[in-house]
Amino acid sequence: MRIYSAAITLARRPVDNPQATGTAPAGPDAEFEKLYERAQQHLNHEEFEEANKAFADALNLSPRHAGALSGLAVSLRKLDKYEEAQHVLNRALFLHPNNEQLLMEQGALCLHRRNYEKALEVFVRLPLGIPESEAALKGKAESLRRLKRYDEASQAILQALQSFPQSRIIRTEQAYLLAARDRFDESIEAFLNGNDESALIQELQNSARTTVWENLVGAATRRLPKSLSFLNLRAGFFLQEQQYDKALEAFQSALAIDSSNAEAHLGRAEALRKLARFEEAVKAINEALTMYPQDPRMLREKACLYYDHQKYDEAVEVLLEKDHEDGLITFVKSHFDGIDFNKAPDPAVETFLQAAIARLPKNEKLLQKLGEYHLGYKQYSQAAEVFGRAAEIYGISQDSLQEILTQKIQSLRLAGSVEEAYAAIAGALYRLPGNKAVIAERAWLFYQRKEYDSAVSDFVEAGEKEVLRKEITSLRGKLKLEERARLIEAALTKLDGDVQLWVERGWRYYEDQRQFENALNSFDEALKIDPDHEDALEGKCAILRLERKFPEAQAAIEEGLRRHAESRELLIQLGWLQHSQWQLDKAIATFDRILKTHPYDQVAIQSKILALKEGDRIPEAEEVANEALGKDASNAVFLCERGRLYYERDDFQKAEEHYSKAIAADPDYLDAYFNRVEVLKRLNRSDEALKMLEGLKKARPDDMGVIGQLGWFVLGAGNSLRARQELESLLRLDPKSSFTSNYMGVLAFFEERYDDAEAEFQKALKLELNNDMYHSNLAWALVRQMRETRSETKSPKHTWLESLGQSAGVIERTPANASEGLLREAEEHCRAALQISPNSTDAYGCLGIIAFKRGRLIESEDFFKKSIEIDAKEGNYVDLGALYAQMGRYDEALIVLEKARTLDRTDMRARLELGNVYLQTEKLKEAIHMFREAMAASPDSPEPPRALALGLMRNAEFTEAGRVLRKAIRYLDQSKRWQLHLALCQLLSDLADKNDDQDLYNEALKEASTAILLKPEHASPYFYAGLVRYKLEDYGRALKHFRECLKRDPDHFDAEQNARRVRALLQSERVRAQSGLYVGAVLGTMCAGLLATLWILYFKTDKIKPTMLGTLSPILLGLIFVAFLMPWLSKLKLPGVEAELSRPKEKVSTGPTGSVSFGSSSLSAGPQ
């Protein structure tokens, strides 16, 4: 998207007479001529901003005027707005395809943009016999010289000199050609053949200071050794380069030839001052002043001497000699206009200004300069006070008064003194009724207070529509998205016919909210106003392409190219459209078409390289990148692309060198930083990568891309707590963006909150339906939920299509079909991702996981291999290795997992899976070593210490296993400890079994209970709590835990088996208890009856002897006691009779699990 400074509406078809020149058509001729003449005057005086505005105003009256179009293009070129100048010329040449004036400007613009091939085509096209043909021949020769086609350039110059033997510009071009061939003495001779000495000096003064320039000056000095002008020019160059000794020597040589030369006297004094030889400098300047007492330059140099000595009053007095106020003002401007307000304030500046004001208290220019000093350093209250003093001075000009009053208002506004600012505005409008500059300041005050309707009204009244447009554009970069939206809507209420505002609205809907339909409607509104508007055409084509409405996008691009045959923006869209449809050869041809006319076009080169890479034409991609760097070796984009290609070839050292060069060439090019991070990780320099990202965030604290990269980096390093702190700051910056939702999903995924991850990825996908990465990420979240069975009370979920408002069937995730429903939904997203991006490694990896979960192991292997085939670095090596381990193909698993381990030293899963293979093959020492490596790679993950503990237990190192688990529990985040508590529970339980130690069982139960508290939604803590309860013979609670486990995982086979066994045991206990109670009651009743009968007979008869009573009574009493204990005695177990409960064999790995991605920064995401 491009914003142009000139709001012009050109005709929509060529004029009947294509040879039309600068003659104005019928209409308000007088007003047009007045504007056109004023524009030409501004252009001649090099007042390019004013010329630009005047030409635009003239074109509003006469949109087809070739001269005005050419002038507008010239002014834009001089302002370095090359894209906008080309935009004007495209339309102008559509109207006047053979206009020599426009063609000349097109050639000049191509030269400025270093598009020398195109410039050559234009200059060759120009006919001879026109006033511009001399310049055209010169342009042809220059183009050939710039292309280093020196022989052809020399021939062209000789032919040109036959037609124009006295041409200065052609002789000058001949001189530059000779200089380019290092023939400097001949170059000077050639120049002097067509020019005099003063012209040579002027040409050298206006040329860039390069090594060639220095050699030319040296040659000129040899050619004209007595020329004071060249000696002074050379000495001035040394001054500029801070080579003060050489400068002094050159100025003294000039004085040796002419002791009265003013330039040499002045330069000598300055060189001595810069060398801090102050006494000699004072003597030199006094000597100069005796010769030139009225020369203001001498006075300024003497003032500089006093200023450097901090003698500010003396400096002021020197500048005011003979009431020379202008000298003081000139000195102030030359010294203080270039202040860098990003650096600390220099007290000398303010002190000098105060000294000058004390001497001239009524000079508004000095007060204004002091106010600007305070304003620049954000000392707003002081600035407002000084501007107020300046405004009260009597007799100042209207222009000065306007400037001072607006600066006062600005200072009050920035100081937050709203009421005072309003009062100052009222006072200013009283003194300057209807003044547009004051009204513009009022607009800014309204804008600052977010009164957008009033602000827009004032901007329009002040004639500052372009300022309004630029502010709207700038808000995007400042991430003030809500302000941007409100300002656009307010502006459209006043300027509903402004095509650029509709275009801005379209991009706003796309960039800020991904509302494609509203964006498309906005671009259509813009095209209703101006069907030829290139920005609107570009926006419409982009939206249709992003919505994957390829036929409509193709038709829109063809219509746009019919109106703008070689529009670079529309051709870019065409190339991206072809790329999106995987028509890579056509896309490459389209980018080549762009590069014919724009050989340095970064986007075209970048897109061509990407298309070549995806078409497996790597050597050609490297050739394109090398060619681009040959044209511009310091271009950050080209350096980055070459670095990516080195990265693809595993030449990480060269890749890092190119990314470092790209950062040095353009410190604001973030892709270079992000790519370098990936390479530094490969080079085992992760600490350096982290420092670079932290420094980048410090410099750009609100840049969402930087925050996302830093969060992802620390998350990958296992520091999830810091990752959460970093990534949650995205919610403050832009909570509604798909970018933020995706990162929140990634964070939830790594924290095993898969439901939350799914919800965040769904939100991102609703904003960008055609984003393959979001489809893949959502698929991963769905697949991972298979271990987290959803509650039956949840509402049935729909497929992703229906959740996005499209027609689709419903997959109810009830317990019976929950797993398959999740897999089907995940598979839909993977297929959608592959439809958008056929080379999506994430999608193929996820399909491999889905196939594995369905038991289709061969199909799963094929998908993993496909992902590796597509991307040899980011493919699913770990999952393929884990699959091989599950299939018992351990040798193949070792090869693949070693490759994964080599590719990424921070890949924890590769090391865990490798350790698992060693564990399965009874190589316990190697397994333990790998698990320790995994802990080092991801110190904040609970899986490595758990795996290490398991390996140590298998190696009978129970004490060390316990130490590892307890240490990990101490330093890991609470949310991650539950697995470690569970592993410690298992360790303690095993030790209790070996030693028959009840205390260890109680400790194990505490660990299981802690795991339940930390992870109440997971089945495993309840399962192991049930096992320990059983060991403690608490069968009722054991059964309750097994039931809780089955609620969370109905497919848990061991829990189901154990629950059945405990139920059977409890049933058996109940039967024994009931039998014991019955037998005890009968036996007790009988014994009690016999005892009572015995004692009755003893007392009433003599049949019972005391001996019998003494013998039978204890026996009966004992039997009664036994009968009382019978219910409890029935619960006694005989050794070896107790049933053993089952538990699954502990594993480090359960097979491929996959991983979520957010798009690798080291690879281009392709056309956006």
PAZA-81380 format. One record per residue (C-alpha): residue in three letters; x, y, z. Coordinates in steps of 0.5 Angstrom, whole numbers, plus 500, padded with zeros to 3 digits. Layout:
BEGIN
ALAXYZ...
# end
This chain:
BEGIN
MET500500500ARG503507498ILE500514500TYR502520496SER503527497ALA499530491ALA492528491ILE490529484THR485526479LEU487524472ALA483523466ARG481516465ARG483515458PRO488518453VAL487525450ASP484525443ASN491528441PRO497524444GLN502529442ALA499534447THR504538450GLY503543456THR498548453ALA492548458PRO485546456ALA479550457GLY477552464PRO479557469ASP485559465ALA487565469GLU487561475PHE491555472GLU496560469LYS497563476LEU498557480TYR503554474GLU507560474ARG508560481ALA510552481GLN515553476GLN518559480HIS518554486LEU521549482ASN527554479HIS528556487GLU529549489GLU523550494PHE520543492GLU515542498GLU512549495ALA512547488ASN509540489LYS503543493ALA502548487PHE503543481ALA498539485ASP493545486ALA494546478LEU492539476ASN486540480LEU484545475SER487542469PRO488534470ARG491533463HIS497538463ALA503535461GLY507541463ALA504540470LEU505533471SER512533469GLY513539474LEU509535479ALA514529478VAL520533478SER518536485LEU517529488ARG523526485LYS527532488LEU524530495ASP526523494LYS519521493TYR521516488GLU515511488GLU510517488ALA514520482GLN513514478HIS506513480VAL505520477LEU509519471ASN505512469ARG499516469ALA502522465LEU505517460PHE498514459LEU495520457HIS501523453PRO505517451ASN510520446ASN511527450GLU519528450GLN518532457LEU515527461LEU520522457MET526526460GLU523526467GLN522518466GLY529517464ALA532522470LEU527518475CYS530511473LEU537514474HIS536516481ARG533510482ARG539506479ASN534503474TYR539504469GLU537499464LYS530502464ALA533509463LEU537507457GLU531504454VAL527511455PHE533515453VAL534511446ARG527512445LEU527520445PRO527522438LEU533527436GLY531534433ILE528536440PRO530541445GLU531536450SER535531445GLU542534448ALA540532455ALA537525452LEU544523449LYS547525456GLY542521459LYS544515455ALA551516456GLU550516463SER546510463LEU551506460ARG557508464ARG553506470LEU552500467LYS559499467ARG559499459TYR564503458ASP566502451GLU559503449ALA558510453SER565512450GLN562511443ALA555514445ILE559521447LEU563521441GLN557521437ALA553526441LEU559531441GLN559530433SER552533434PHE553538440PRO561539440GLN561545445SER556541450ARG558542457ILE554537460ILE556532455ARG563534456THR562533463GLU559526462GLN566524458ALA570527464TYR566522469LEU567516464LEU574517464ALA574518472ALA570511472ARG576508468ASP581511473ARG584516468PHE583522472ASP588527469GLU584526462SER578527466ILE580534468GLU582535461ALA576533458PHE572537463LEU576543461ASN575542454GLY568544455ASN568548461ASP572554465GLU575553471SER569556475ALA565551472LEU569545474ILE570548481GLN562548482GLU561541479LEU566538484GLN563542490ASN556539488SER559532487ALA559527493ARG565526497THR568519495THR575516493VAL573518486TRP572525488GLU578526492ASN582523486LEU579528481VAL581534486GLY588531486ALA588531479ALA585538478THR590541483ARG596538479ARG593541472LEU592547476PRO597548481LYS596555482SER589555483LEU587558489SER580555488PHE582548488LEU587549494ASN581551498LEU576546495ARG581541497ALA583544504GLY575544505PHE575537504PHE580536509LEU576540514GLN570536513GLU573530514GLN576532520GLN583532517TYR585539520ASP593538520LYS592537512ALA587542512LEU591547515GLU597545510ALA593546504PHE590553506GLN597555508SER599553501ALA594558498LEU596564502ALA603563500ILE600564493ASP596570495SER597572502SER590576501ASN585570500ALA579571504GLU577564504ALA584561505HIS585566511LEU578564514GLY580556513ARG586557516ALA583560523GLU578555523ALA583549522LEU587552528ARG581553532LYS579545531LEU586543533ALA585547539ARG591552538PHE587558540GLU592563541GLU595562533ALA587562531VAL586569535LYS592571531ALA590569525ILE583571525ASN585578527GLU590578521ALA584576517LEU580582520THR585587519MET584586511TYR577584511PRO574588517GLN566588514ASP566580512PRO561577516ARG564570516MET571573519LEU566576525ARG563569526GLU569565526LYS572570531ALA565569535CYS566561534LEU573562538TYR570566544TYR564561544ASP569555544HIS572558550GLN565559554LYS566567553TYR559568551ASP558575552GLU564577548ALA562572542VAL555576542GLU559583542VAL563581536LEU557579532LEU554585534GLU559590532LYS557596528ASP550594530HIS550588526GLU544584528ASP543580522GLY550577524LEU548574531ILE542571528THR545568522PHE550565527VAL545563532LYS541559526SER548556523HIS550553530PHE543551533ASP539549527GLY542542527ILE541540535ASP540533536PHE535533541ASN536526542LYS542527546ALA543531553PRO542538553ASP548542552PRO548548557ALA552552553VAL547553548GLU542556553THR547560556PHE549563549LEU542565547GLN541568554ALA547572553ALA544574546ILE537576549ALA540580555ARG544584549LEU537584545PRO531583549LYS526585544ASN529581538GLU523576537LYS528571533LEU533570539LEU527569543GLN524564538LYS530560538LEU530559545GLY523557545GLU525552540TYR531550544HIS526548550LEU521545546GLY526541543TYR528538549LYS521537552GLN521543557TYR514545555SER513550560GLN519554559ALA518554552ALA511557552GLU513562557VAL519564552PHE514564546GLY509568550ARG515574551ALA516573544ALA509574541GLU508581546ILE514584542TYR511590538GLY512591531ILE514583529SER511581522GLN505577521ASP509571519SER513571525LEU507572529GLN503566526GLU509562527ILE511564534LEU503564537THR503557534GLN509554537LYS506557544ILE500553543GLN504547541SER508548547LEU502549552ARG498543548LEU504538549ALA505540557GLY498538558SER495545560VAL489544556GLU485551558GLU491555557ALA492552550TYR485554549ALA486561551ALA492562547ILE488559541ALA482564542GLY488570543ALA491568537LEU485568533TYR483575535ARG490577533LEU490573527PRO482572525GLY481566521ASN489564521LYS489557518ALA496555522VAL492557528ILE486553526ALA491547525GLU494547532ARG487547535ALA485541530TRP491538534LEU489540541PHE482536539TYR485530536GLN490530543ARG483530547LYS480525542GLU475529540TYR476526533ASP470530529SER472537531ALA479535530VAL477533523SER473539521ASP479544523PHE484540519VAL479541513GLU478548515ALA486549515GLY487546509GLU491540512LYS487534509GLU494531507VAL497532514LEU490528516ARG492523511LYS499522514GLU497522521ILE492516519THR497512516SER502513522LEU497511527ARG498504524GLY506504525LYS504506532LEU499501534LYS494506536LEU489502532GLU482504535GLU485511534ARG486510527ALA479507526ARG475513529LEU479518526ILE478514519GLU471514520ALA470521523ALA474524516LEU470520512THR464524515LYS467530512LEU471527506ASP466522504GLY469523496ASP476522498VAL479516495GLN485515499LEU481515506TRP477509503VAL483506501GLU486507508ARG479504511GLY480498507TRP487497509ARG485498516TYR479493516TYR484488513GLU491489517ASP487491524GLN481486524ARG482481518GLN475483516PHE476482509GLU468483507ASN469490510ALA475491507LEU473489500ASN467494500SER472500502PHE476498496ASP470498492GLU467505494ALA474508493LEU474505486LYS467508485ILE470515486ASP476513482PRO476507478ASP483508476HIS486508483GLU492504483ASP492503491ALA485501491LEU485496485GLU491493489GLY487492495LYS481489492CYS486484488ALA490483495ILE483481499LEU480477493ARG487473493LEU487472501GLU480470501ARG482465496LYS477467491PHE482466485PRO478467479GLU475474482ALA482476484GLN485474477ALA479478473ALA481484478ILE488484476GLU487483469GLU482489469GLY487493473LEU493491468ARG488494463ARG488501466HIS496500468ALA499496464GLU506495468SER504497475ARG509494479GLU504493485LEU499489481LEU504485478ILE506483485GLN499481486LEU499477480GLY505473482TRP503472489LEU496470486GLN500465482HIS504463487SER498461492GLN495457486TRP502453486GLN503456479LEU510457481ASP513457474LYS508463472ALA509466478ILE517467477ALA515469470THR511475473PHE517477478ASP522477472ARG517481468ILE517486474LEU525486475LYS526488467THR523495469HIS525495477PRO531491477TYR532493484ASP525491487GLN526488493VAL519485494ALA520482487ILE527479488GLN524476495SER518473492LYS522470486ILE527467491LEU521464495ALA518461489LEU524458486LYS526455493GLU519452493GLY520449486ASP526446489ARG530450484ILE535452490PRO541453485GLU537458481ALA535462487GLU542462490GLU544465483VAL538471484ALA540472491ASN548473488GLU546477483ALA541482487LEU547483492GLY552484486LYS547490484ASP547492492ALA551489497SER549493503ASN541491502ALA538488508VAL533484504PHE538481499LEU543479505CYS537476509GLU535472503ARG542470501GLY543468509ARG536464508LEU539460502TYR546458506TYR541456512GLU538451507ARG545448506ASP546448513ASP552453512PHE550456519GLN556460519LYS555464513ALA548465514GLU550468521GLU555473517HIS549475512TYR544476517SER549480521LYS551484515ALA543485514ILE542488521ALA548493520ALA546495513ASP539496516PRO538496524ASP530497523TYR529490519LEU527486524ASP527479519ALA534480520TYR534479527PHE529474527ASN533469522ARG539470526VAL536468532GLU535461529VAL542461526LEU545462533LYS541457536ARG544452531LEU551455532ASN550453540ARG550461541SER543461544ASP545466550GLU547471545ALA541470541LEU537471548LYS541478549MET540480542LEU532479543GLU532482550GLY536488547LEU531489541LYS525489546LYS528494550ALA529498544ARG522497541PRO518495547ASP511495544ASP513491538MET509485538GLY513481533VAL519482538ILE515480544GLY512474540GLN519472538LEU522473545GLY516469548TRP517464543PHE524463544VAL524463552LEU518458551GLY522453547ALA528454552GLY523451557ASN522458561SER514458561LEU514463567ARG517468563ALA514466556ARG507467560GLN510474562GLU512476555LEU506473551GLU501476556SER503483554LEU501482547LEU494483550ARG495490552LEU498492545ASP492488541PRO488483544LYS483482538SER489481533SER490474530PHE497474532THR495475539SER490469539ASN495465536TYR501466541MET496465547GLY494459544VAL501457543LEU502458551ALA496455553PHE498449549PHE505448552GLU502449559GLU497443557ARG491447557TYR489444551ASP481446551ASP484454552ALA489453546GLU483450542ALA479456543GLU485461542PHE487458535GLN479458533LYS479466535ALA485466530LEU482462525LYS476466525LEU480472523GLU484469518LEU481463515ASN486462510ASN492461514ASP495454514MET499455520TYR492457524HIS489450522SER495446523ASN496449530LEU488448532ALA489441529TRP495439534ALA490442540LEU485437538VAL489431538ARG492433544GLN485433548MET485425546ARG488425553GLU483429556THR477426555ARG471432556SER466432561GLU459429558THR456435561LYS459440555SER455442549PRO457438543LYS462442539HIS461443531THR466442526TRP471448525LEU467450518GLU460451522SER464454528LEU466459523GLY459460520GLN459455514SER455449513ALA457443516GLY455437520VAL456436527ILE461432530GLU458430538ARG464429542THR460424547PRO464419551ALA463414546ASN465418540ALA470423543SER476421541GLU474419533GLY471426533LEU477430535LEU481426530ARG476427524GLU476435526ALA483435527GLU484432520GLU479437517HIS484442519CYS490439516ARG487438510ALA485445510ALA492447511LEU495443506GLN490446501ILE493453503SER500451503PRO502444500ASN508444503SER506445510THR510440515ASP506442521ALA500439517TYR503433515GLY506432522CYS499432525LEU496427520GLY502423522ILE500423529ILE492422527ALA494416523PHE498413529LYS492414534ARG488410529GLY493405529ARG495406522LEU503406523ILE505405516GLU501411514SER503415520GLU510413518ASP509416511PHE506422513PHE512423518LYS517422512LYS513427507SER514432512ILE522431513GLU522431505ILE519437505ASP523441510ALA530437512LYS531441518GLU524442521GLY521436519ASN518431524TYR524427526VAL522426533ASP516423532LEU518418526GLY523416531ALA518415537LEU514411532TYR520407530ALA521405537GLN513403538MET514399532GLY520395535ARG525398530TYR530401534ASP536401530GLU532406525ALA529410531LEU536411533ILE539414527VAL533418526LEU533421533GLU540422533LYS539426527ALA534430531ARG539431536THR544434532LEU539439529ASP537442535ARG541442541THR535445545ASP530439543MET528436549ARG524431546ALA529428541ARG533426547LEU527423551GLU525419546LEU533417545GLY533415552ASN527411551VAL530407546TYR536406550LEU532404556GLN528399552THR534396549GLU537395556LYS542400555LEU541404562LYS547408562GLU546411555ALA539412557ILE541416564HIS546420560MET540422555PHE535424560ARG540428563GLU542432557ALA534433556MET534436563ALA540441561ALA536442554SER529444558PRO531445565ASP523448566SER520441564PRO518436568GLU518430563PRO526430563PRO527429571ARG521424571ALA524420566LEU531420569ALA528418575LEU525412572GLY532410569LEU535410575MET530406578ARG531401573ASN538401575ALA536400582GLU539407584PHE533409588THR536414593GLU539418587ALA532417583GLY529420590ARG534426590VAL532428583LEU525428584ARG525432590LYS530437587ALA526438581ILE519439585ARG523444589TYR525449583LEU519447578ASP513451577GLN507449581SER503447575LYS508442573ARG510439579TRP504434579GLN507429575LEU514429579HIS509428585LEU506422582ALA513419580LEU515420587CYS509416589GLN511410585LEU518410588LEU516410595SER511405594ASP516401590LEU520402596ALA515400601ASP513394597LYS520391598ASN521393605ASP514392608ASP514399611GLN508402612ASP511409613LEU513409606TYR506408604ASN504414608GLU509418604ALA507415598LEU500417599LYS501424601GLU505425594ALA499422590SER494427594THR499433592ALA498430585ILE491430586LEU491437588LEU495440583LYS492436577PRO485434579GLU482433572HIS487428570ALA486421571SER493418573PRO493421580TYR487418582PHE489411580TYR496411584ALA492414590GLY488408589LEU494403589VAL497406595ARG490406599TYR489399597LYS496397600LEU494401606GLU488396606ASP483402605TYR479398600GLY473403600ARG477409599ALA481405594LEU475404590LYS473411590HIS480413587PHE479408582ARG472410580GLU474418580CYS480415575LEU475412570LYS471418570ARG476422567ASP479416563PRO473411561ASP478407557HIS483406563PHE484399563ASP488398569ALA483402573GLU477398571GLN481392573ASN483394579ALA476397581ARG473390579ARG478387584VAL477391590ARG469391589ALA470383589LEU474384595LEU469388599GLN464384597SER467378600GLU469382606ARG462384607VAL460376606ARG465374611ALA463379616GLN456377615SER457370616GLY462372622LEU456376625TYR451370625VAL456365627GLY458369633ALA451371635VAL449363635LEU455361639GLY455367644THR447365645MET448358646CYS454359651ALA451364655GLY445360655LEU449354658LEU453358662ALA446361665THR444354666LEU450351669TRP450357675ILE442356676LEU443348677TYR449349681PHE445354686LYS438350686THR441343685ASP447339688LYS448336681ILE453341679LYS460340683PRO464346684THR470342680MET465342674LEU463349675GLY470351675THR472348669LEU466349665SER465357666PRO472359664ILE471355657LEU464358656LEU466365658GLY472364653LEU467362647ILE462368649PHE468372648VAL470369641ALA463369639PHE463377640LEU470377636MET467373630PRO466379625TRP473381626LEU476375626SER473373619LYS477379616LEU483376618LYS487374611LEU492368610PRO499370607GLY499369600VAL491370599GLU491377598ALA490379591GLU495383587LEU493390583SER495391576ARG498398574PRO501399567LYS509399566GLU512406567LYS514409560VAL518415558SER515415551THR508413549GLY509414542PRO509420537THR506426540GLY507432535SER509439537VAL505446536SER508451531PHE507459530GLY511459524SER519459523SER522466523SER528463519LEU523461513SER519466509ALA511465510GLY510467502PRO506472499GLN501476504
# end
